[in-house]
Structure formats: structure tokens, C-alpha cells
Amino acid sequence: MLSDELITRIGDSLEGMAPKPASRRELELLLTRIEAKIRAAQERGSTYAEIAKQITDSGYSIKTSRLRVAMQRRSKKEPGGKRAARRSVSQTPSGQPSTGARSKHREEAARS
């Protein structure tokens, strides 16, 4: 049963929760200023988990996955950043573009 004591205890526990990053913009500001230091730490062998823990211990709460995704997003914005490889489009004997397993099957059937 709900009592005033229970409600007070729940309210107090909610107030004690660690603050989370306010926005993507706030995280981008942080990364703009310390990205080079994060990359240097990675080059020395530090993992995203260790870096996220260090940032959290310094006063800015961040999860490993959020840090990793934000850093990957930043590397895609940079000139020469890593990008996902695209599938190549092969040509069928009729000169039409071919993609996928069905097209490969049609190519083989056309050759025989």
C-alpha cells in the first residue's frame, strides 16, 4: 500500500539520480574541445569504456555507447572520414545493372 513514507522515499531516490547529458549539442561541444585528447588516449590503448568512465568520474555522466556513437558521427563529418562501403553494381549480359541474388541467378541462366 502507498504510504506517505514510501512516496517520500521514492521522491528522494529520484532526486538523487545522476544527471544525464542534456542534449546532443552539449555533447558535441564537449567533443569539439576534447576530441584530440580522446583520440590520443585511444592511440595509447584506452578503450571507449575507460574513456567514458574517466569523463563520468570528472563530472559529466556519459555511457560508453553514447561516446562511441558520437565519436563515430564526428569522424564521418571529417574530410576523409570512414564511410560505409557501397555495393558495386555489376552488369548483366543484356547491359542492365544487376544487384542481389536473383539477378545473379538470372545471369547464370542467361549464360547457359
C-alpha positions as CSV (number, residue, x, y, z in Angstrom):
1,M,0.0,0.0,0.0
2,L,1.2,3.5,-0.8
3,S,2.1,5.5,2.3
4,D,3.5,9.0,2.7
5,E,6.8,7.5,3.8
6,L,7.1,5.4,0.6
7,I,6.2,8.3,-1.6
8,T,8.8,10.5,0.1
9,R,11.4,7.7,-0.2
10,I,10.7,7.4,-4.0
11,G,10.9,11.1,-4.4
12,D,14.2,11.3,-2.6
13,S,15.7,8.5,-4.7
14,L,14.6,10.2,-7.9
15,E,16.3,13.5,-6.8
16,G,19.5,11.5,-6.1
17,M,19.8,10.2,-9.7
18,A,22.9,11.2,-11.6
19,P,22.3,13.9,-14.2
20,K,22.4,12.7,-17.9
21,P,23.8,14.7,-20.8
22,A,21.3,17.4,-21.6
23,S,21.5,17.3,-25.4
24,R,23.4,16.2,-28.4
25,R,24.5,19.8,-28.8
26,E,26.1,19.7,-25.3
27,L,27.9,16.5,-26.1
28,E,29.1,18.0,-29.4
29,L,30.5,21.0,-27.6
30,L,32.4,18.7,-25.2
31,L,33.8,16.6,-28.0
32,T,34.8,19.6,-30.0
33,R,37.1,20.6,-27.2
34,I,38.5,17.3,-26.2
35,E,38.3,15.1,-29.3
36,A,42.1,15.2,-29.9
37,K,42.7,14.1,-26.3
38,I,40.2,11.2,-26.7
39,R,41.9,10.1,-29.9
40,A,45.3,10.4,-28.2
41,A,44.1,8.2,-25.3
42,Q,42.8,5.6,-27.9
43,E,46.2,5.6,-29.6
44,R,47.7,4.8,-26.2
45,G,45.4,1.8,-25.9
46,S,42.5,3.2,-23.9
47,T,39.0,1.9,-24.7
48,Y,35.8,3.8,-25.1
49,A,34.6,2.2,-21.8
50,E,37.7,3.5,-20.0
51,I,37.4,7.0,-21.6
52,A,33.7,7.2,-20.8
53,K,34.4,6.2,-17.2
54,Q,37.1,8.9,-16.9
55,I,34.7,11.5,-18.3
56,T,31.9,10.4,-15.9
57,D,34.4,10.5,-13.0
58,S,35.3,14.0,-14.0
59,G,31.7,15.1,-13.6
60,Y,30.0,14.6,-17.0
61,S,27.8,11.5,-17.0
62,I,28.1,9.6,-20.3
63,K,27.6,5.9,-21.3
64,T,30.2,4.1,-23.4
65,S,27.8,3.6,-26.3
66,R,26.9,7.2,-26.5
67,L,30.5,8.3,-26.6
68,R,31.3,5.7,-29.2
69,V,28.4,6.7,-31.5
70,A,29.2,10.5,-31.1
71,M,32.9,9.9,-31.9
72,Q,31.9,7.8,-35.0
73,R,29.5,10.5,-36.1
74,R,32.3,13.1,-35.8
75,S,34.7,11.0,-37.8
76,K,32.1,10.8,-40.7
77,K,31.9,14.6,-40.8
78,E,35.7,14.9,-41.2
79,P,37.1,15.0,-44.8
80,G,38.5,11.6,-45.5
81,G,36.5,10.0,-42.6
82,K,35.4,6.4,-42.7
83,R,32.3,5.7,-44.7
84,A,30.3,2.6,-45.2
85,A,31.3,0.7,-48.4
86,R,28.6,0.6,-51.1
87,R,27.7,-2.4,-53.0
88,S,29.1,-2.5,-56.5
89,V,26.6,-2.8,-59.3
90,S,27.5,-5.4,-61.9
91,Q,26.2,-5.5,-65.5
92,T,24.1,-8.4,-66.8
93,P,24.7,-9.7,-70.3
94,S,21.8,-7.5,-71.5
95,G,23.7,-4.5,-70.2
96,Q,21.2,-3.9,-67.3
97,P,22.5,-3.1,-63.8
98,S,22.4,-6.2,-61.5
99,T,22.2,-6.3,-57.7
100,G,21.2,-9.1,-55.4
101,A,20.9,-12.9,-55.6
102,R,18.0,-13.0,-58.1
103,S,20.0,-11.0,-60.7
104,K,23.0,-13.3,-60.2
105,H,20.7,-16.3,-60.8
106,R,19.4,-14.7,-64.0
107,E,22.9,-14.0,-65.2
108,E,23.8,-17.7,-64.7
109,A,20.7,-18.8,-66.5
110,A,21.3,-16.4,-69.4
111,R,24.9,-17.8,-69.9
112,S,23.7,-21.4,-70.2
